[in-house]
C-alpha cells in the first residue's frame, strides 16, 4: 500500500492506472473556514498485487528445446533485485533445491528468458532425461522474497517408431506409428535408411526392407531409434553358375552352383538341379568329377523357400549349356558294300566322336618288310575308297583321327581276300579282323 498526494483544491479526481491498492490524499477547501479539510480515499486494487508465481507443466522430446512459460507478481512498492530457478534433487539422503546455475551443465543449457517485471520464462536446450523433474522459481525484492509454492514439472519423452507387422510377406500391408511420452507431434516425417518416406502406410515390396525412423519436421536431428522392417519374398533371379567357366575338358572337374535372391534365403535343401529336364541332384552345389562326354547337356536349377508369389512356388533359373570338350574316341571302321566282286569298288569309312569335331582323318595300311612291319599312309579323309578291289588290297588297315585336343586310332581291321575257281564259278572271301586278332566278321561270298 502506498500514500500518494494527488492534488489540493476544492475538488480532486484521479484515474486508477496501477495494479496495486493506493491511498489518495485530497485537500479540500471548505467555504467559510480557514483550514482545508484532508480527505483520505482508499482505492482497492484493480488487478492482483499478491505474491505469486504461475507456470504450467511441460513435456519435451529428448534432444529438443522447450520453453517453460512463467509469470510472477508482487505488491507495489517492491523492486526486483534478483531472480533464480531451482531444481529439486535428491542428495545426501534428502530432497534439496539446487540453483540451476550451480549444476554441472553447459552454460547455455538453461537460459532465463524472463525479466524483472513479471516474466519468469525459462528455456531448456537439448533436453535430456536428466532434466526431468520439479523446478521452482524464486525472486527477491528490496523488501522481501518469494518462491513458487507449486513446482513446475518437466517430463521428458522420446520418439519411438512402431512398425506393424515388423516382418511381412511381400504384398502385405504395413503401418508405422511414431509415439512419444508427450502429446503427439502434429508434423511427423519418416525416413528409411536416411531417405524420406512419403507414407507411413503402404503395401510392402522387397525394396521396402530397411531401417525406419520418425522425426519432427524442422527438427529432423531429433529422431527415434531406427526399427527394421523385414520383407519376406519368394526366390527371384535364380541363377546357375558353372566353375570353371569356358571350355571344360573330359576328365576334369566342374562345380555347378545355384543361387537366388530370396528372403528368407533358400536353404540348401531348397535347390534342385536338372539336366535335360531330368532331376539329377538336390542341394545348392553339384560337383562333377572326372567329366565324361555324356555329362554334356542343358542344366537348370530350381529354388523354393516356402514363400509363394502369385501362385508360383518353384522358380527356375535359365538353362546353362555344359559343353564337354574331348579328343576323338570310340573310333571304328565300317566297310561297304559288304557283298562285292573282285574289281568292284569298296569304301572304308572311319567314324568316331569328338568335341570339337575332328578336323583330320588319316588312313594307314600295315606293310611287312624284312620281318618288320610299318604303317604306310594310304589316304586321308573320313572315307577311304578302293575303286577296284584286288588281292593287293588285302592287309591291316586303321585310321587316325585328330582334333584340337588330341588324336585317337581306330581298331585295326584285317581285310583278306582269296580267289578260288570251281569251274566257271568264283569264290571271293573277305575277313575283317580286329587289331587283337579276334574274328569280327567272316563273310563267304559265292558266285
C-alpha positions in Angstrom: 0.0 0.0 0.0 1.3 3.5 -0.9 0.1 7.0 0.0 0.0 9.4 -2.9 -0.8 13.1 -2.6 -3.0 13.7 -5.6 -3.8 17.5 -5.6 -5.2 20.3 -3.5 -8.1 22.5 -4.1 -11.9 22.4 -3.7 -12.1 19.1 -5.6 -10.0 16.2 -6.6 -10.1 13.5 -9.3 -7.9 10.7 -10.5 -7.7 7.7 -12.8 -6.6 4.5 -11.2 -3.9 3.1 -13.5 -1.9 0.8 -11.2 -2.4 -2.8 -10.3 -1.9 -2.1 -6.6 -4.0 -0.6 -3.8 -3.4 3.1 -3.5 -4.4 5.7 -0.8 -5.1 9.1 -2.4 -5.0 12.3 -0.3 -7.2 15.2 -1.3 -7.1 18.6 0.4 -10.4 20.3 0.1 -11.0 23.9 0.9 -14.3 24.2 2.8 -16.0 27.5 2.4 -16.2 29.9 5.3 -13.3 28.0 7.1 -9.7 28.9 7.4 -8.3 25.4 7.4 -8.6 22.9 4.5 -10.2 19.5 5.0 -8.0 16.5 4.4 -9.9 13.8 2.5 -8.4 10.3 2.6 -9.6 7.9 -0.1 -8.5 4.3 -0.5 -8.9 2.7 -3.9 -8.8 -1.0 -3.9 -6.5 -2.7 -6.4 -7.9 -3.2 -9.9 -5.6 -6.3 -10.6 -3.9 -8.6 -8.1 -0.8 -7.5 -6.4 -0.3 -10.6 -4.3 2.8 -12.6 -4.2 2.5 -15.3 -6.8 4.3 -17.5 -9.4 2.3 -19.0 -12.2 3.5 -21.6 -14.7 2.4 -24.8 -16.4 4.0 -28.3 -16.5 5.8 -29.1 -19.7 6.7 -32.3 -21.7 9.6 -32.2 -24.1 11.1 -34.6 -26.5 14.7 -35.7 -25.8 17.1 -33.6 -27.8 14.7 -30.7 -28.4 14.4 -27.3 -26.7 11.4 -26.4 -24.5 10.1 -23.1 -23.1 8.6 -23.1 -19.7 6.2 -20.1 -19.7 6.1 -18.4 -16.3 4.6 -15.3 -14.7 5.2 -13.8 -11.3 3.5 -11.0 -9.3 4.3 -8.9 -6.2 2.9 -5.9 -4.3 3.5 -2.3 -5.4 6.5 -0.6 -3.9 8.8 -3.6 -4.2 11.7 -3.6 -6.6 13.1 -6.9 -8.0 16.8 -7.4 -7.1 17.4 -11.0 -8.2 15.6 -14.0 -9.8 16.6 -17.6 -9.7 15.4 -21.0 -10.9 15.9 -24.2 -8.8 15.6 -27.9 -9.4 14.6 -30.4 -6.8 17.2 -33.1 -6.5 17.8 -36.0 -4.0 21.2 -35.6 -2.4 22.7 -36.7 0.9 19.7 -38.6 1.8 17.1 -35.9 1.3 15.4 -33.7 -1.3 17.1 -30.4 -1.8 16.7 -27.4 -4.1 19.8 -26.6 -6.2 20.2 -23.4 -8.3 20.3 -24.2 -12.0 23.5 -22.1 -12.4 25.2 -24.3 -9.9 24.5 -27.6 -11.7 27.4 -29.1 -13.7 25.9 -28.4 -17.1 26.9 -26.2 -20.1 26.2 -22.5 -19.5 23.5 -22.4 -22.2 21.7 -25.5 -21.2 19.3 -23.4 -19.0 18.5 -19.9 -20.3 16.4 -17.4 -18.5 14.2 -15.5 -20.9 12.2 -13.6 -18.4 12.8 -10.1 -16.9 12.4 -8.2 -13.7 8.9 -7.1 -14.4 6.8 -10.2 -14.1 8.1 -12.6 -16.7 10.0 -15.6 -15.4 10.1 -17.8 -18.5 12.9 -20.4 -18.7 14.2 -22.2 -21.8 15.9 -25.6 -21.6 18.1 -26.5 -24.5 18.9 -30.1 -25.7 16.6 -31.7 -23.3 17.8 -34.9 -21.7 16.2 -37.5 -19.4 18.3 -36.0 -16.5 16.3 -32.7 -17.0 13.1 -34.4 -15.9 11.9 -33.3 -12.5 10.4 -30.4 -10.4 11.5 -26.8 -10.9 10.9 -23.8 -8.6 11.2 -20.1 -9.3 12.3 -17.6 -6.7 12.6 -13.8 -6.8 13.9 -11.3 -4.3 12.7 -7.7 -3.9 14.1 -4.8 -1.9 11.7 -5.7 0.9 11.1 -9.5 0.7 11.5 -12.6 -1.4 9.1 -15.2 -2.7 9.3 -18.8 -4.1 6.8 -20.7 -6.1 4.6 -22.8 -3.9 3.8 -25.4 -6.5 6.7 -26.8 -8.7 6.7 -26.7 -12.5 7.2 -30.3 -13.6 9.2 -31.1 -16.7 8.7 -34.6 -18.2 10.9 -35.9 -21.0 9.7 -38.2 -23.8 11.4 -39.8 -26.7 10.2 -40.6 -30.2 9.6 -44.3 -30.7 8.9 -46.0 -34.0 6.4 -48.9 -34.0 6.1 -51.0 -37.2 3.2 -53.4 -37.5 4.0 -56.0 -38.5 7.8 -55.8 -38.4 8.0 -59.0 -40.6 5.7 -59.1 -43.5 5.3 -61.1 -46.7 5.7 -59.1 -49.9 2.4 -57.5 -50.8 1.3 -57.3 -47.2 0.1 -54.1 -45.5 2.5 -52.2 -43.2 1.5 -49.4 -40.8 4.1 -47.3 -39.0 3.3 -45.2 -35.9 5.5 -42.5 -34.2 5.0 -42.4 -30.5 6.4 -40.4 -27.5 5.7 -39.9 -23.9 4.5 -36.3 -24.7 1.5 -35.1 -26.7 2.0 -36.5 -30.2 3.8 -34.0 -32.5 1.5 -32.9 -35.3 4.0 -32.8 -38.2 5.9 -36.1 -38.3 8.3 -37.1 -41.1 9.5 -40.6 -41.9 12.8 -41.9 -43.2 14.1 -45.3 -44.4 17.9 -45.7 -44.3 18.2 -41.9 -44.3 15.8 -41.4 -47.3 12.4 -39.7 -46.9 9.3 -41.9 -46.9 6.1 -40.3 -48.1 3.5 -42.6 -46.5 3.7 -44.5 -43.2 1.0 -47.0 -44.5 1.9 -49.0 -47.6 1.9 -52.4 -49.4 5.3 -53.9 -48.8 7.7 -54.6 -51.6 11.0 -56.3 -51.2 12.9 -53.0 -51.7 11.0 -51.5 -48.7 13.0 -53.6 -46.3 15.3 -51.4 -44.2 15.5 -49.4 -41.0 12.9 -46.7 -40.4 12.7 -43.8 -38.0 10.5 -40.8 -37.4 11.3 -37.2 -36.7 9.6 -33.9 -36.2 9.6 -31.7 -39.3 12.1 -28.9 -38.8 13.9 -30.8 -36.1 15.0 -33.8 -38.1 18.1 -34.3 -36.0 15.7 -35.3 -33.2 14.7 -38.8 -34.3 13.5 -42.1 -33.0 15.8 -45.1 -32.8 15.7 -47.0 -36.1 13.4 -50.0 -36.4 14.0 -52.7 -39.0 11.2 -53.9 -41.4 11.8 -57.4 -42.7 10.1 -58.1 -46.0 9.9 -61.8 -47.0 9.6 -62.9 -50.6 9.9 -65.9 -52.9 13.1 -66.6 -54.8 13.8 -64.4 -57.7 16.8 -64.0 -60.0 17.6 -67.7 -59.7 20.9 -68.4 -61.4 23.1 -71.4 -62.1 26.8 -70.8 -62.5 29.5 -73.3 -63.7 33.1 -73.3 -62.5 35.4 -73.2 -64.2 33.7 -71.2 -66.9 34.5 -71.8 -70.5 36.0 -74.9 -72.1 35.6 -78.0 -69.9 37.7 -80.9 -70.9 36.8 -84.6 -70.4 38.4 -86.0 -67.3 38.3 -82.6 -65.5 36.1 -81.4 -62.6 33.2 -78.9 -62.8 31.1 -77.4 -60.0 27.6 -76.2 -60.6 26.2 -73.7 -58.1 22.7 -72.5 -57.7 22.0 -69.1 -56.2 19.0 -66.8 -55.8 17.6 -63.6 -54.2 15.1 -64.6 -51.6 14.1 -63.8 -48.0 14.3 -66.0 -46.1 17.3 -67.3 -48.0 16.7 -70.6 -49.8 18.0 -73.5 -47.7 20.5 -76.0 -49.1 17.7 -78.5 -49.5 15.5 -75.9 -51.3 17.6 -76.2 -54.5 17.1 -78.9 -57.2 19.3 -79.4 -60.2 18.0 -80.7 -63.5 19.8 -82.0 -66.7 17.9 -82.1 -69.9 14.6 -81.9 -67.9 15.6 -84.8 -65.5 16.3 -84.3 -61.8 19.8 -85.3 -61.0 20.5 -83.7 -57.6 19.2 -81.8 -54.6 21.3 -79.1 -53.0 22.9 -75.8 -53.8 26.2 -77.3 -55.2 26.8 -80.2 -57.6 30.3 -81.4 -58.4 31.0 -83.5 -61.5 34.4 -85.3 -61.1 36.1 -87.0 -64.0 33.8 -85.4 -66.5 32.6 -87.6 -69.4 31.2 -86.6 -72.7 27.9 -87.9 -71.6 27.8 -85.1 -69.0 27.3 -82.7 -71.9 23.8 -81.1 -71.8 21.4 -78.4 -70.6 21.2 -77.8 -66.9 19.0 -75.6 -64.8 18.2 -75.3 -61.0 15.0 -74.8 -59.1 14.6 -72.8 -55.9 11.9 -72.8 -53.2 11.6 -71.1 -49.8 8.0 -71.7 -48.6 7.0 -68.1 -49.7 4.7 -68.2 -52.7 4.5 -65.4 -55.2 1.4 -65.1 -57.4 0.8 -68.8 -57.1 4.2 -69.9 -58.2 6.0 -71.9 -55.6 9.0 -73.1 -57.6 11.2 -70.7 -59.5 13.6 -71.9 -62.3 16.9 -70.5 -63.4 17.7 -70.0 -67.1 19.3 -73.1 -68.7 23.0 -73.3 -68.9 24.7 -75.5 -71.5 27.6 -77.6 -70.3 29.8 -78.3 -73.3 32.4 -81.0 -72.6 35.5 -81.0 -74.8 37.3 -84.2 -75.6 39.7 -85.7 -78.2 38.5 -88.3 -80.7 37.3 -91.5 -79.1 35.2 -94.7 -79.9 36.7 -94.7 -83.4 35.7 -97.6 -85.7 35.9 -98.6 -89.4 33.0 -99.8 -91.5 33.3 -101.5 -94.9 30.7 -101.2 -97.6 29.3 -102.7 -99.6 29.7 -106.0 -97.7 29.0 -108.0 -101.0 31.2 -107.3 -103.9 33.0 -108.8 -106.8 36.7 -108.7 -107.5 37.2 -105.5 -109.3 34.3 -103.8 -107.6 34.6 -100.5 -105.6 34.7 -100.8 -101.8 34.6 -97.9 -99.3 36.1 -97.9 -95.8 34.6 -95.3 -93.5 36.2 -94.0 -90.4 33.8 -92.7 -87.7 34.0 -91.7 -84.0 33.0 -88.9 -81.6 35.0 -85.8 -80.8 34.3 -82.3 -79.4 35.3 -80.2 -81.2 34.6 -82.2 -84.3 37.6 -84.0 -85.9 39.5 -81.9 -88.4 41.8 -84.6 -89.8 41.4 -88.3 -90.8 44.4 -90.3 -92.0 44.4 -93.9 -93.3 47.2 -96.3 -92.8 47.9 -99.9 -94.0 50.4 -102.2 -92.4 53.3 -103.2 -94.7 55.6 -106.1 -93.9 59.2 -105.7 -95.0 62.2 -107.9 -94.0 60.5 -109.4 -90.9 59.4 -105.9 -89.8 56.1 -104.1 -90.0 55.4 -100.5 -90.6 52.3 -98.4 -91.2 52.0 -96.8 -94.7 49.7 -93.9 -95.2 47.3 -94.8 -97.9 44.8 -92.0 -97.8 43.2 -89.1 -95.9 39.6 -88.0 -95.2 36.9 -89.8 -93.4 36.3 -92.1 -96.4 38.9 -94.4 -98.0 37.8 -95.6 -101.4 39.2 -98.7 -103.1 37.9 -98.3 -106.7 38.9 -101.8 -108.0 39.4 -104.4 -105.3 42.2 -106.9 -105.9 44.4 -109.1 -103.8 46.9 -106.4 -103.2 44.4 -104.6 -101.2 44.5 -107.3 -98.6 46.1 -106.2 -95.3 45.6 -104.5 -92.0 44.0 -101.0 -92.0 43.5 -98.3 -89.4 42.5 -94.7 -89.4 43.9 -91.9 -87.2 41.5 -89.1 -86.2 42.6 -85.7 -84.9 41.1 -82.6 -83.4 42.5 -79.6 -81.5 42.6 -81.6 -78.2 44.4 -84.7 -79.5 44.2 -87.7 -81.6 42.9 -91.3 -81.5 43.3 -94.5 -83.5 40.7 -96.9 -84.7 40.9 -100.6 -84.1 43.0 -102.4 -86.7 41.0 -104.1 -89.4 42.3 -107.0 -91.5 40.9 -107.2 -95.0 41.8 -110.6 -96.5 40.6 -111.8 -99.9 41.1 -115.2 -101.6 40.2 -116.2 -105.1 39.1 -119.8 -105.8 38.0 -121.3 -109.0 35.4 -124.0 -109.4 34.7 -124.4 -113.0 33.3 -121.2 -114.1 32.3 -120.2 -110.5 34.5 -117.9 -108.4 34.6 -117.7 -104.6 35.6 -114.4 -103.0 36.2 -114.4 -99.3 36.6 -111.3 -97.1 37.6 -111.4 -93.5 37.5 -108.4 -91.2 39.6 -108.9 -88.0 40.2 -106.6 -85.1 43.6 -105.4 -84.0 43.7 -108.0 -81.3 43.3 -110.8 -83.8 39.7 -111.6 -82.8 37.5 -112.5 -85.7 34.9 -109.8 -86.1 33.2 -110.6 -89.4 33.5 -113.6 -91.7 31.7 -113.3 -94.9 31.8 -116.0 -97.6 30.7 -114.7 -100.8 29.9 -117.1 -103.5 29.3 -116.7 -107.2 
